[in-house]
């Protein structure tokens, strides 16, 4: 069988009792030091987590029993050798809160308690205790408080300590009790009246009870306190531990004489030690037993008619690592789990479905308990989600993803959810499920698992098509898959439902535009782009005619600058390689300006390579342009500047405006907002394209611009393969030289030579549009 592990609590004693909660999400264990321990099923079936340990009793905690009702929140009881029963409850009915004793009931046993059963059947609560005073005491509720119990009947026919009790309630609301005793007997008590009469104290006399001694089932004086068990699917089947054997008794209708009879139908042998505990699985198909030598056996009823069933051992473990005092099958979500406990101090569990599938159709379904089970599942799922959130905050994203998956694994099926009567709980489950899917989408985005993020955000949108987080995260998942058009659609839809003032969608749409710019045109989010390799080749061929060594050095430095390999020194100065290369270039060309020297050769190379063409008509401007007009004045002449300050327009005619009015660094970029220009990410014809190089950093609403403005042109065409063009390209029109009367139409990655000898990072390009 597959192992199920439970962490060992600190200072745990010998575990002598076990009990599962109604929903199967919690397991309690009592030890011989008077402590109670609680473990939680956190959605990882193979590994439960330890939730708490608390002092409960003086002496052994012989019983841990969970309520089968959740009217006042999930609570359980512990019974101890100190003759008390204590009731525990999680604060506010939530597993995530503190758990404390809310009531103590003094049972009036004169000797220690050995076993305890707590039942709620159709609203009638019963508490049964058995002890060393040879009695079984039945208590009924007398009030709303958990300590409001009163003994209504005392059964005292056996002459020795009672070492195990269990109960069965028939469909006609009548109680049967099986008990075993140190007087070597096992008996079945049956009440002739219903539960209501019993709890009202009307069944104290012997005439209301019939007693059947299970003759031939001799109970040993060696063993634990859970040596009898009714089958949960059949109140007419009971198992009794008799030394090293298990005896099965069945009730049946005798044909020749009236009345029902009990008959021993099977003896299960094979234990080497004295059997301490028995437990049936909820479907009644499996029976577990454990002994004082550490032996474990799982018995199964094989096919056949009801009277001809043959029980046999299908799983046998004898590790002999210490006495096992208790065994217990799970409930609801953990119905297939079987746990054993003893000297090891922590439960040892297995998944019994690996040796025998759980037959859910055999389990007695109590629709009145579906709400209680679902509420418990919700509470645990909420705790697991909270653990995922904590991991998320700590940056442990893989762990967070695991917790969210565990949370989802806990949820009831659609059919189970449909059977829940509480609309409020249905909505809570729906909301928690959606939150978990959204959190999984969020953490998957951080882990770059975009397909998973899309899957879980889509699941949210199936139930809630206008969920803003679902829409947004689906858009971001599509963006991560480079599906920019689809991403834009979903994020724009999300923006309709986002709270006022939320900037996520606006930021995401900018990111989409940045992504498009990079995917189509190779322009990064910071504006950086790659210069066409032919530009380097042309520059090199020009300089090579003067001095090949200088050409090699300058080209190497330029590549380093543009790739980012050469950066400012720690003192903020230019790298020495840059200064040396430029000094060598100045020495090579003498007093003549670099651009004036290089331009004719450079332009000649471009013409031969057919990379730059004479300008095509743009707007109302055709043919040649005024001499002594720089690139900035040329670009602004293509824009409608109606209403702008003429003095500002004049200053904008220079990339570095003259005089002290404007800073030398980025003067042109600072003038543009005064002319009502704003920065955009995706360009369109008529926008300005401003090229920069260097290390100056400015900030606007979109983000940072880098470098000092050194060239500007007008966007004349934007081509995209997605629109059917043969290329992805941005074409601009610009003047390369102030003293020439011609402009050129060129691709954005084909640059004039004066871009290359600016000592700084880059190149970068930014686009500006005038507001109308």
Secondary structure, 3 states (H helix, E strand, C coil): CEEEEECCCCCCCCEEEEEECCCCCEEEEEECCCEEEEEECCCCCCEEEEEEEEECCCCCEEEEEECCCCCCCCEEEEEECCCEEEEEEEHHHCCCCCEEEEEEEECCCCCCEEEEEEEEECCEEEEEEEECCCCEEEEEECCCCCCCEEEEEEECCCCCCEEEEEEEECCCCEEEEEEEECCCCEEEEEEEEEHHHHHCCCCCCHHHEEEEECCCCCCCCCCCCECEEEECCEEEEEEEEECCEEEEEEEEECCCCCCEEEEEEEEECCCCCCEEEEEECCCCCEEEEEECCCEEEEEEECCCCHHHCCEEEEEEEECCCCCEEEEEECCHHHCCEEEEEECCCCCEEEEHHHCCCCCHHHCCCCHHHHHHHHHHHHHHHHHHHHHHHHHHHCCCHHHHHHHHHHHHHCCCCHHHHHCCCCHHHHHHHHHHHHHHHHHHHHHHHHCCCHHHHHHHHHHHHHHCCCCHHHHHHHHHHHHHCCCHHHHHHHHHHHHHHCCCCCCHHHHHHHHHHHHHHHHHHCCCCCCECCCCHHHHHHHHHHHHCCCHHHHHHHHHHHHHHHHCCCCCCCCCCCCHHHHHHHHHHHHHHCCCCHHHHHHHHHHHHHHHHCCCEECCCECCECCCCCCCCCHHHHHHCCCCCCCCCHHHHHHCCCCCCCCCCCCCCCHHHHHHHHHCEEEECCCCCCCEEEEEEEEEEEECCCCEEEEEEEEEEEEEEEECHHHCCCCCEEEEEECCCCCCCCCEEEECCCCCHHHCCCCCCEEEEEEEEECC
